[in-house]
C-alpha cells in the first residue's frame, strides 16, 4: 500500500525520502513531525564556521604617489601569537606620463620562533616596470599578492611599499588594499 502524502504545515509537503518505506502510520507521522521541526528551525541554528580565519585588520589607501613608509598595521595581542596571512593588493589608478613601476608590498613582523624582527617581501612583482597601465597591479607576472608568516605574541605587524617609480610630468598614482587574517 503506498504512503499517503500529508501536509506538514512547516514546508507544506511530505518529504520524499520516506516514500516506499512501508512504515506504520504513527511512525511516519512522527518522522514527518521531526522533519517539519528540523526544516523550520534550520535557518535559526548557528552553523559552524568552515574555517578558523578571522580578519583582524584592514587598510585601504588611494592616491599614493610615492612609497608608503613603514606604518603600524596591527598590534598583536599578548595571547594571539601564531600564523597570520596578509593580502596586499596594489593597483595603478593613474598612469605616469612617461613610465612607471608599480610598487610591491612589504610586511614587517617579529618571528615567533626566532624572536627576530623580519620582513615578508616582495608581496607582488618586484620588477613591475613595464606595467604603466591603469588597472595594472602587483600580482603581475604570476607573483602572489598574499603571504603567510608566524608572529610573536605582544609585538606588532607593519606594512610599507617599495620600488615605486614614475617619470614624466604626471606622476603615477596607485591604491593599496590590505587585509590581515589571524589563522591561529
C-alpha positions, 0 to 999 in steps of 0.5 A: 500500500503506498504512503499517503502524502500529508501536509506538514504545515512547516514546508507544506509537503511530505518529504520524499525520502520516506516514500516506499518505506512501508512504515506504520502510520504513527511512525511516519507521522512522527518522522514527518513531525521531526522533519517539519521541526528540523526544516523550520528551525534550520535557518535559526541554528548557528552553523559552524564556521568552515574555517578558523580565519578571522580578519583582524585588520584592514587598510585601504589607501588611494592616491599614493604617489610615492612609497608608503613608509613603514606604518603600524598595521596591527598590534598583536595581542599578548595571547594571539601569537601564531600564523597570520596571512596578509593580502596586499593588493596594489593597483595603478589608478593613474598612469605616469606620463612617461613610465612607471613601476608599480610598487610591491608590498612589504610586511614587517613582523617579529618571528615567533620562533626566532624572536627576530624582527623580519620582513615578508617581501616582495608581496607582488612583482618586484620588477613591475616596470613595464606595467604603466597601465591603469588597472595594472597591479602587483600580482603581475607576472604570476607573483602572489599578492598574499603571504603567510608568516608566524608572529610573536605574541605582544609585538606588532605587524607593519606594512610599507611599499617599495620600488615605486617609480614614475617619470614624466610630468604626471606622476603615477598614482596607485591604491593599496588594499590590505587585509590581515587574517589571524589563522591561529 
